[in-house]
Amino acid sequence: MMDRADVTTDTDGDAMAQQAEKALSVYRLLPSMNEYQGLHLNSDDVQHLMRWQRSGAEADRPTRLRAEWLGERRWPKSEFPSGRAGAPLLSRGLVEGFGEGLQAAGSFIPVDIDGAKDDEYFLYLVEQVVDCLDLRRSSKPKKMGGEVKKAVYRPEALPAHLPAFRLPQFPRAVQWNGWAAERLVELTGDQIEARLTWSQDPSAKVHPDPWGL
């Protein structure tokens, strides 16, 4: 997990400028194992989302998702409550705290939460699919789902200006650029686990199983 570190484009611009001075990096984000309630998405809606991620067809594009809270009721509700690699869920507060930069890569789909209609959460639907994987140096995508356990990116092709993107080889997973991952961890503290999947810095320690649970 990384250390901790109103909607304004200045914040996004500063983050991107700082990232430009660092080694490029990519992360998988998921909720931490700390005591926070998480959201479980309706399985039919997940299948619908995955179909859109594979096809990209407008007819398959989800418009709403259903979910329910899981965990002890005494626990606070997570601002980043879903561990699904292709379905990052963000609270309204987290979206607003991050700023407008998230919209460069996708859009927000409302989530209807069973028994909690006042809770405002959104699916971050990442629309940008970028072919930036170094296929010679990366592990071969798995036949089922396209999972790439060991990813190596071509730095000149990596969309470092975007907060997140997806790969054509692994379309059901959201990849987070380092500056955006750091910003989300900064905003949520101990609520997010950030697993490094690749870094331009050869001394950086990549997570051994970034897509596992």
Helices and strands as residue ranges (DSSP letters): H 9-20, E 25-31, E 38-41, H 43-55, G 58-60, E 65-70, E 89-91, H 92-98, G 100-104, E 106-113, E 121-126, E 164-165, E 175-177, H 178-188, G 189-191, E 192-199
